């Protein structure tokens, strides 16, 4: 893409405006680098502080940066880096020669425009800004007047001239569009001008923008280069513009070439020679060579004047014919060579641009890894994604792109506190109506409630085989034909007179109980007729809890000798449970609402519960899990399992490996065994097992 640019530059110093100051320059690629890959146009702004003769030092730095940038091989990014470092080395040596007093220090901003690409290289205190449709992006992040920015976002660069080797050079890349405005200025500009005032200084012409900025600094020392990008111009390249002329010339040359061939009967001669034997080829070539050289004919015996005149005329015609043959061949070879050089330069330029993009991505990744502020690190990662997208368009399957992308994703996981799980899939429910909705693990037994088929199944966990096995008597404990609609299951530990733990199965009109020793039986529960919309069951120390969304309450049943025959306690009443999706109990009761809110109740009274530190808030939570033997709370929603402390602090989020991310798209619930480090996860029609990694 080719964009037109309008450039204005100038400096205000001691109240005097200078249009061509020694500390600014806009330079094109010099002739000595014409055969190298194009490096675009270079814009340099240098700010020097220190002893007198600062203008002289500024001019020397500008020259060094310009010459070094175009001299060094490689791409644009390497040129910017080496140019800034060469300026630092010069300034450092200059300071070593000073006997006493304040040394010279400097800040540099360099901008390179190559088609629609903007490359920035900075050393020391520097400032550049790109404005697009009123949105401003500063390089580096500096606070505007009246604003504050964290230390990590400031990304300060060491002044030039202080250290012998400048380790850090700020490198940035930006894609330009029509109507963008690029400003290189003194680093003090954002300290004097607010964001709003800067935006209001923008104007249709670059000179107007520069004049407006000069007014805003109110006569203070100030330098700037303003680049105004105009609409795209479909301008052909120099080679393309000359194409008609070149083609016309070639056509004329070929017409003359073939005309001479026809007049000279060369084609006939060639036909006759081809009919000869191959052994005559060397002799024919030797004869042709001798006839092309006039001095050879001078050695032939003298002939009569008329014969010599005829031979001279004949020799001239032959020489002309051979000359046209040679010129034609040279023309073909020359055009082929030009085409080859052109293709080589194109490939070199593309390779240089590709390497520049990778270098910038590496630099951004280094900054993302070093950043301690998550927002700054994420901004670097976003920039890397943009760079890699450009690189992928050039070389879709390059291994360096894949390596960088992998490291970016790892850093993203660190910032998001993501722990990746290795999933095992031991069980699948193939029936069309199957919809597994609850899983409960107890010792080595695993109970799964299938809400689609109203079945309750039991499997055995084999620690040796690390897999689930079907018991000899079969997996199905309850079939829909026997008991009707099944809503929930919960393991109830002994307590309150109950001697053994059993599995409670909630139906729409009562309870079932499964005792591993005695089997399945009905459990007596009173006042089931008053249930309006039972959704979830819970248990703690022998007590049975029922979340009834329709009644807006949680009932608490105390155990009796034959079940739950005493009237329930209206444990929690008049609560907003219409959107409740799940409940978990560990002594306290946690109710998860569809809008992502977790309600916590202690001794029947609601307590504040706020999730803290979770950047990606819950959008469609599906289940919540905790129990007395679990230290944390686990909230399930599509794509992830979020782990929270019981005070609401975000701990981490559990996700499958990136190759298996689709496995979590239909998550429904989870059972966590922290003691044994196991996760049992229901997603769609599959049960996944995973080891629970240590934090």
C-alpha positions in Angstrom: 0.0 0.0 0.0 1.3 3.5 -0.9 0.3 6.5 1.2 1.1 10.1 0.6 2.7 12.0 3.5 3.1 15.6 4.3 5.9 16.5 6.6 6.6 19.6 8.8 9.5 20.1 11.1 10.8 22.8 13.3 12.3 23.9 16.7 11.5 26.7 19.1 14.6 27.7 21.1 14.9 30.8 23.2 11.8 32.3 21.6 13.2 31.8 18.0 11.5 29.5 15.5 13.9 27.4 13.3 12.5 25.4 10.3 15.7 23.5 9.6 17.4 23.1 13.0 20.5 20.9 13.4 18.8 18.4 15.6 16.1 17.3 13.0 16.4 15.6 9.7 14.3 13.7 7.1 16.5 11.5 5.0 15.9 9.2 2.0 18.0 6.1 1.1 21.4 7.3 -0.2 22.9 6.2 -3.5 25.5 4.0 -1.9 22.7 1.8 -0.5 20.7 1.7 -3.7 21.3 -2.0 -4.3 20.3 -3.0 -0.8 16.7 -3.7 0.3 14.6 -0.5 0.6 14.7 1.0 4.1 12.1 3.7 3.6 12.4 7.3 4.7 14.2 8.1 8.0 13.0 10.9 10.3 15.4 11.8 13.2 14.8 14.0 16.3 17.6 14.5 18.7 17.4 16.4 22.1 20.8 17.1 23.7 21.4 18.6 27.2 24.7 19.5 28.7 27.6 21.9 28.1 27.7 24.5 25.3 27.9 23.6 21.6 24.8 21.4 21.9 23.8 22.1 18.3 27.1 20.9 17.0 26.7 17.6 19.0 23.1 17.3 17.9 24.2 17.5 14.2 26.9 15.0 14.7 24.4 12.6 16.4 21.9 13.1 13.5 24.7 12.3 10.9 25.8 9.2 12.8 22.3 7.8 13.1 21.5 8.5 9.5 24.7 7.0 8.1 24.7 4.0 10.4 21.0 3.2 9.7 21.5 3.0 5.9 25.0 1.4 6.2 24.3 -1.7 8.3 22.9 -4.7 6.6 19.6 -6.3 7.6 16.2 -4.8 8.0 14.7 -1.6 9.3 14.6 -2.7 13.0 18.3 -3.7 13.0 19.2 -0.4 11.4 17.3 1.6 14.0 18.9 -0.3 16.8 22.4 0.0 15.5 21.9 3.7 14.7 20.8 4.6 18.2 23.6 2.5 19.7 26.2 4.2 17.5 25.0 7.6 18.6 25.3 6.5 22.3 28.8 5.2 21.8 29.8 8.5 20.2 28.3 10.6 22.9 29.8 8.4 25.6 33.3 8.8 24.1 32.7 12.6 23.8 31.9 12.7 27.5 35.0 10.8 28.4 37.1 13.5 26.7 35.5 16.2 28.9 37.8 17.2 31.7 35.1 18.4 34.1 31.6 19.7 34.3 28.3 18.4 33.2 28.3 15.6 30.5 26.2 15.6 27.4 23.1 13.5 27.6 20.5 12.9 24.8 17.2 11.5 23.9 16.5 10.2 20.4 13.3 9.4 18.4 13.6 7.9 15.0 10.7 7.1 12.7 10.9 5.1 9.4 8.1 5.1 6.9 8.0 2.2 4.5 4.8 1.9 2.5 2.1 1.7 5.2 4.5 0.6 7.9 5.8 2.8 10.7 8.8 1.8 12.6 10.0 3.7 15.7 13.4 3.5 17.4 14.1 5.4 20.6 16.9 5.9 23.0 16.9 7.9 26.2 14.1 10.3 27.0 11.9 10.3 23.9 8.3 10.8 22.8 6.3 9.8 19.7 2.6 9.6 19.2 0.3 8.2 16.5 -3.2 9.6 16.3 -6.0 7.8 14.4 -9.5 9.2 14.4 -9.0 10.9 17.7 -7.4 7.9 19.5 -3.9 8.5 20.6 -1.1 5.9 21.1 2.0 7.2 22.8 5.5 5.6 22.5 6.6 5.0 25.2 3.8 5.3 27.7 4.1 8.8 29.3 1.5 10.6 31.4 -0.1 13.6 29.7 -0.5 16.7 31.8 -2.9 15.9 34.7 -2.5 12.1 34.3 -0.7 9.3 36.2 0.8 6.2 34.8 2.3 3.2 36.6 6.1 2.8 36.6 5.8 -0.3 34.5 3.8 1.6 31.9 6.3 4.4 31.7 9.0 2.0 30.5 11.8 4.6 31.0 14.9 4.4 28.7 18.4 5.2 29.9 19.7 8.6 28.6 22.3 8.4 25.9 25.9 9.2 26.8 25.8 7.8 30.3 26.7 4.1 29.7 29.3 2.8 27.3 26.9 0.3 25.8 23.2 1.1 25.4 21.4 -2.2 26.2 17.9 -1.1 25.8 16.5 0.5 22.6 12.8 1.1 22.4 11.5 -0.5 19.2 7.9 -0.2 18.0 5.9 -1.0 14.9 2.6 0.4 13.7 0.4 0.0 10.6 -0.6 3.3 9.1 -3.8 4.3 7.5 -5.1 7.3 5.7 -5.6 10.4 7.9 -3.2 9.1 10.6 -0.9 11.7 12.2 2.5 10.8 13.5 4.3 13.2 15.9 7.9 13.0 17.1 8.6 15.6 19.7 10.5 16.7 22.7 9.8 14.3 25.6 8.6 17.3 27.7 5.6 17.9 25.4 3.1 15.6 27.2 4.2 17.2 30.5 3.1 20.6 29.2 0.1 19.6 27.1 -3.0 17.7 28.2 -4.5 14.9 26.1 -7.5 17.0 25.2 -5.3 20.0 24.1 -3.1 17.8 22.0 -6.1 16.3 20.3 -7.5 19.8 19.6 -4.2 20.8 18.0 -4.7 18.4 15.1 -5.4 20.0 11.8 -5.7 19.0 8.1 -2.2 20.2 7.3 1.1 19.1 9.0 2.3 22.7 9.2 -0.8 23.7 11.0 -0.4 20.9 13.5 3.2 21.9 14.1 2.2 25.6 14.6 -0.6 24.6 17.0 1.7 22.5 19.1 4.3 25.4 19.2 1.6 27.7 20.6 0.6 25.1 23.3 4.1 25.0 24.8 3.9 28.8 25.2 7.3 29.8 24.0 9.3 27.1 25.7 12.0 25.2 23.9 10.4 22.6 21.7 11.2 20.4 18.7 8.9 18.3 16.6 8.4 16.5 13.3 4.8 16.1 12.2 3.9 13.5 9.5 0.4 13.8 8.1 -0.7 10.7 6.2 -3.2 11.3 3.3 -5.5 9.1 1.3 -4.1 6.1 -0.5 -2.7 6.8 -3.9 -2.7 3.9 -6.4 0.7 4.9 -7.6 2.6 2.2 -9.6 6.2 1.5 -8.8 9.0 3.1 -10.8 9.5 -0.2 -12.8 5.7 -0.4 -13.5 5.6 3.2 -14.6 8.4 2.7 -17.1 6.9 -0.6 -18.3 5.1 0.8 -21.5 8.3 2.6 -22.5 10.4 -0.5 -22.0 7.9 -2.7 -23.8 7.7 -0.3 -26.8 11.5 -0.2 -27.0 11.7 -4.0 -26.8 9.1 -4.4 -29.5 10.9 -2.0 -31.9 14.2 -3.8 -31.3 12.7 -7.2 -31.9 11.0 -6.0 -35.1 14.4 -4.7 -36.4 16.1 -7.9 -35.3 13.7 -10.2 -37.2 13.7 -7.9 -40.2 17.5 -8.1 -40.5 17.3 -11.9 -40.1 14.9 -12.1 -43.0 17.0 -9.8 -45.2 20.2 -11.6 -44.5 18.8 -15.1 -45.2 20.2 -16.1 -41.9 17.3 -18.5 -41.3 18.1 -20.3 -44.5 21.7 -20.5 -43.5 20.7 -21.9 -40.2 18.5 -24.5 -41.8 21.3 -25.7 -44.1 23.7 -25.9 -41.2 21.3 -27.9 -39.2 21.2 -30.4 -42.0 24.9 -31.0 -41.7 26.5 -33.4 -39.4 27.4 -32.4 -35.8 31.0 -32.8 -36.6 30.9 -29.7 -38.8 29.7 -27.5 -35.9 33.1 -26.5 -34.6 34.3 -25.6 -38.0 31.2 -23.5 -38.7 31.5 -21.6 -35.4 35.2 -20.9 -36.2 34.3 -19.6 -39.6 31.5 -17.4 -38.2 34.0 -16.0 -35.6 36.6 -15.2 -38.3 34.0 -13.5 -40.4 32.9 -11.3 -37.5 36.4 -9.9 -37.1 37.4 -7.4 -39.9 41.1 -7.9 -39.3 40.9 -11.5 -40.4 39.7 -10.5 -43.9 42.6 -8.1 -44.3 44.8 -11.2 -44.5 43.0 -12.7 -47.6 44.8 -12.5 -51.0 44.3 -9.2 -52.8 41.6 -9.3 -55.4 40.8 -7.1 -58.3 39.4 -3.7 -57.4 35.9 -4.5 -58.4 36.0 -7.7 -56.6 37.4 -6.0 -53.5 34.7 -3.4 -53.6 32.0 -6.0 -53.8 33.6 -8.1 -51.0 33.8 -4.9 -48.8 30.1 -4.2 -49.4 29.3 -7.9 -48.8 31.4 -8.0 -45.6 29.7 -4.8 -44.3 26.3 -6.4 -44.8 27.4 -9.6 -42.9 28.9 -7.5 -40.2 25.7 -5.6 -39.7 23.7 -8.8 -39.7 26.0 -10.4 -37.1 25.9 -7.2 -35.1 22.1 -7.3 -34.9 22.3 -11.0 -33.9 24.7 -10.1 -31.0 22.7 -7.1 -30.0 19.5 -9.2 -29.9 21.2 -11.9 -27.8 22.6 -9.3 -25.5 19.2 -7.7 -25.1 17.6 -11.0 -24.1 20.4 -11.8 -21.6 20.3 -8.2 -20.2 16.5 -8.3 -19.7 16.8 -11.7 -18.0 19.6 -10.4 -15.7 17.5 -7.3 -14.8 14.5 -9.4 -14.1 16.6 -11.7 -11.9 18.1 -8.8 -10.0 14.7 -7.3 -9.5 13.3 -10.6 -8.1 16.4 -10.9 -5.9 15.8 -7.5 -4.5 12.1 -8.2 -3.9 13.0 -11.4 -2.0 15.7 -9.6 0.0 13.3 -6.8 0.9 10.6 -9.3 1.9 13.0 -11.3 4.0 14.3 -8.2 5.7 10.8 -7.1 6.5 9.9 -10.6 7.8 13.0 -10.6 10.0 12.2 -7.1 11.3 8.7 -8.2 12.3 10.1 -11.2 14.2 12.7 -9.1 15.9 10.1 -6.6 17.1 7.9 -9.5 18.3 10.9 -10.9 20.2 11.5 -7.5 21.8 7.8 -7.2 22.8 7.9 -10.6 24.3 10.9 -9.8 26.3 9.1 -6.7 27.6 5.9 -8.7 28.3 7.9 -11.2 30.3 9.6 -8.5 32.3 6.5 -6.4 33.0 5.2 -6.8 36.5 1.9 -4.9 35.7 -0.5 -7.3 34.0 -2.1 -4.5 31.9 1.3 -3.5 30.5 2.2 -7.1 29.7 -1.2 -7.7 28.0 -0.6 -4.7 25.8 2.7 -6.1 24.7 1.1 -9.4 24.0 -1.6 -7.8 21.9 1.2 -6.0 19.9 2.9 -9.3 19.4 -0.3 -10.9 18.0 -0.6 -8.1 15.5 3.0 -8.6 14.4 2.7 -12.4 14.1 -0.4 -11.9 12.0 1.7 -9.9 9.6 4.5 -12.4 9.6 2.0 -15.2 9.1 0.7 -13.5 5.9 4.2 -13.6 4.5 5.2 -17.1 5.7 2.2 -19.0 7.0 4.1 -22.1 8.4 7.4 -20.6 9.5 8.6 -22.4 12.6 9.8 -19.2 14.3 6.2 -17.9 14.2 4.9 -21.0 15.9 7.6 -20.8 18.5 6.8 -17.2 19.3 3.1 -17.9 19.4 3.6 -20.7 21.8 5.6 -18.5 24.2 3.0 -15.8 23.9 0.3 -18.2 24.9 2.3 -19.4 27.8 2.7 -15.9 29.1 -1.0 -15.3 28.5 -1.8 -18.3 30.7 0.5 -16.9 33.4 -1.2 -13.6 33.4 -4.7 -15.2 33.5 -3.6 -17.7 36.1 -4.6 -20.6 33.9 -3.5 -24.2 34.8 -3.8 -26.6 31.9 -5.2 -30.1 32.5 -4.3 -33.4 30.8 -7.7 -35.0 30.2 -8.5 -38.7 30.1 -11.8 -39.8 28.6 -12.8 -43.1 30.2 -16.6 -42.9 29.7 -19.0 -41.8 27.0 -22.9 -41.9 27.0 -23.8 -42.7 23.4 -27.6 -42.7 23.7 -29.3 -39.8 21.9 -31.3 -38.8 25.0 -28.4 -38.9 27.4 -27.6 -35.7 29.3 -25.3 -36.5 32.3 -25.8 -33.7 34.8 -24.3 -34.8 38.1 -21.3 -36.8 39.3 -20.5 -37.9 42.8 -17.3 -39.8 43.8 -17.2 -41.7 47.1 -14.1 -43.9 47.9 -13.7 -46.0 44.7 -17.3 -45.7 43.6 -18.5 -43.1 41.0 -22.2 -42.3 40.7 -23.5 -40.5 37.6 -27.0 -39.1 37.2 -28.2 -38.9 33.6 -30.9 -36.4 33.4 -31.8 -37.2 29.9 -32.6 -40.8 30.5 -33.4 -40.5 34.2 -30.8 -43.2 35.0 -28.4 -43.5 37.9 -25.3 -45.5 37.1 -22.4 -46.6 39.3 -18.8 -47.4 38.2 -15.7 -48.5 40.0 -12.5 -46.7 39.9 -9.4 -48.9 39.5 -6.4 -47.1 40.9 -4.1 -49.7 39.4 -5.5 -49.3 35.9 -6.2 -45.6 36.4 -9.6 -46.0 34.7 -13.3 -46.7 35.4 -14.7 -50.2 35.3 -18.2 -51.6 35.2 -19.2 -53.7 38.2 -20.1 -57.4 37.4 -23.8 -56.8 38.3 -23.9 -53.9 35.8 -23.7 -50.1 36.0 -27.4 -49.1 36.1 -28.8 -48.6 39.6 -32.0 -46.8 38.6 -33.8 -46.8 35.2 -36.4 -44.2 34.3 -39.1 -46.8 33.9 -38.8 -47.6 37.6 -38.7 -44.3 39.6 -39.8 -41.3 37.4 -37.9 -38.0 37.0 -34.6 -37.8 38.8 -33.4 -34.3 39.7 -30.2 -34.5 41.7 -27.9 -36.7 43.8 -25.8 -36.0 46.8 -23.6 -38.1 49.1 -24.7 -37.7 52.8 -22.1 -38.4 55.4 -23.0 -40.1 58.7 -24.4 -37.8 61.4 -27.5 -37.0 63.4 -28.2 -40.7 64.2 -27.2 -42.0 60.7 -24.6 -44.6 61.0 -23.4 -44.9 57.4 -23.0 -42.6 54.5 -25.4 -43.1 51.7 -26.3 -41.6 48.4 -29.5 -39.5 48.3 -31.5 -39.3 45.1 -33.8 -36.3 44.7 -37.0 -36.9 42.8 -39.7 -34.3 42.0 -41.9 -35.9 44.7 -39.6 -37.4 47.3 -36.3 -39.1 48.0 -34.5 -42.4 47.3 -31.5 -43.7 49.1 -28.8 -46.0 47.8 -26.7 -47.8 50.5 -23.7 -49.7 49.0 -24.4 -52.5 51.6 -28.2 -52.7 51.4 -29.0 -51.4 47.9 -31.7 -49.0 46.8 -34.8 -48.0 48.9 -37.4 -45.3 49.3 -36.8 -42.7 52.0 -39.6 -41.3 54.0 -39.9 -37.5 53.7 -42.7 -35.3 55.0 -44.5 -32.4 53.4 -43.3 -33.1 49.8 -46.7 -31.9 48.6 -45.6 -28.4 49.6 -42.6 -28.5 47.3 -43.1 -26.1 44.4 -39.9 -26.2 42.3 -37.2 -28.4 43.9 -33.9 -27.9 42.1 -31.0 -29.0 44.2 -30.2 -31.3 47.1 -27.5 -30.9 49.7 -26.3 -32.7 52.8 -24.3 -32.0 55.9 -23.8 -34.1 59.1 -26.9 -36.2 58.3 -29.1 -33.2 57.5 -30.9 -33.0 54.2 -31.2 -29.6 52.5 -33.6 -28.8 49.6 -33.3 -25.7 47.4 -36.9 -24.8 46.3 -36.7 -22.0 43.8 -40.4 -21.7 43.5 -40.9 -21.3 47.3 -37.8 -19.0 47.5 -36.3 -20.9 50.3 -34.0 -23.7 51.4 -35.6 -26.4 53.6 -33.6 -28.2 56.3 -34.7 -31.7 57.2 -33.3 -33.3 60.4 -32.8 -37.1 60.3 -35.2 -39.4 62.1 -35.1 -43.1 62.7 -36.9 -43.9 59.4 -35.9 -41.0 57.2 -36.9 -37.4 57.4 -40.3 -37.6 59.0 -40.2 -34.4 61.1 -41.4 -31.1 59.6 -38.7 -29.2 57.8 -37.1 -26.1 59.1 -37.6 -23.1 56.9 -33.9 -22.6 57.1 -33.6 -19.8 54.5 -36.7 -17.9 53.4 -37.7 -15.2 51.0 -34.4 -15.4 49.1 -34.0 -14.5 45.4 -33.6 -18.1 44.2 -35.5 -17.7 40.9 -32.2 -17.8 38.9 -30.4 -20.3 41.1 -28.6 -23.0 39.1 -26.7 -24.9 41.8 -26.0 -25.3 45.5 -23.0 -26.5 47.5 -22.6 -27.1 51.3 -19.6 -27.4 53.6 -21.3 -26.2 56.8 -22.0 -22.9 55.0 -24.3 -22.9 52.1 -23.3 -21.4 48.7 -26.0 -20.8 46.1 -24.9 -20.0 42.5 -27.1 -17.7 40.4 -27.3 -17.6 36.6 -26.0 -14.0 36.5 -22.8 -15.1 38.2 -23.5 -14.1 41.8 -22.6 -16.4 44.6 -24.9 -16.1 47.7 -23.3 -17.4 51.0 -25.4 -18.3 54.1 -24.0 -19.1 57.5 -26.4 -20.5 60.2 -29.3 -19.5 57.9 -28.2 -15.9 57.5 -26.8 -14.4 54.3 -23.3 -13.0 54.5 -21.4 -10.8 52.0 -19.5 -12.8 49.4 -17.6 -10.9 46.7 -15.4 -12.5 44.1 -12.1 -10.6 44.0 -9.3 -10.8 41.4 -11.2 -12.5 38.6 -10.7 -10.4 35.5 -13.0 -12.3 33.2 -16.2 -12.3 35.2 -18.7 -15.1 35.1 -21.0 -14.9 32.1 -23.0 -18.1 32.2 -22.1 -20.2 35.3 -23.5 -23.7 35.4 -22.4 -25.4 38.6 -20.6 -24.8 42.0 -18.8 -27.4 44.0 -17.4 -27.6 47.5 -17.8 -29.9 50.5 -16.3 -30.2 54.1 -13.2 -32.0 52.8 -12.4 -29.4 50.2 -10.4 -26.2 50.8 -11.7 -24.2 47.9 -14.8 -23.5 45.8 -15.0 -24.5 42.1 -17.3 -22.7 39.7 -18.1 -24.3 36.3 -18.9 -22.4 33.2 -18.4 -23.1 29.5 -14.7 -23.4 28.7 -13.3 -23.3 32.2 -13.4 -24.2 35.9 -12.7 -21.3 38.2 -11.1 -22.0 41.6 -11.9 -19.5 44.4 -11.0 -19.4 48.1 -13.9 -19.7 50.5 -13.5 -16.0 51.1 -14.0 -15.3 47.4 -10.5 -14.6 46.3 -9.6 -15.8 42.8 -7.1 -18.6 42.8 -6.8 -19.9 39.3 -8.8 -21.2 36.4 -8.5 -24.8 35.1 -8.7 -25.4 31.3 -7.7 -28.3 29.1 -4.7 -28.2 26.9 -5.1 -26.0 23.8 -5.4 -29.0 21.6 -8.4 -30.2 23.7 -10.2 -26.9 24.3 -13.3 -28.2 22.6 -13.7 -30.7 25.3 -14.9 -28.0 27.7 -17.4 -26.3 25.4 -20.3 -28.3 26.9 -19.3 -28.4 30.6 -22.1 -29.2 33.0 -20.5 -30.0 36.4 -17.4 -31.2 38.3 -16.6 -33.3 41.4 -13.2 -32.4 43.0 -11.3 -34.8 45.3 -8.5 -32.5 46.6 -7.2 -35.2 48.9 -6.5 -37.6 46.1 -5.8 -34.9 43.5 -8.6 -36.0 41.1 -11.2 -34.2 39.0 -14.3 -35.8 37.5 -15.7 -33.6 34.8 -18.9 -33.9 32.9 -19.0 -32.2 29.5 -21.7 -33.0 26.9 -22.0 -36.8 26.8 -18.6 -37.5 28.2 -17.0 -38.0 31.5 -13.4 -36.7 31.7 -10.9 -37.5 34.4 -7.9 -35.3 35.2 -5.2 -35.0 37.9 -5.6 -31.8 39.9 -2.3 -30.0 39.7 -0.8 -28.5 42.8 -1.1 -24.7 43.0 
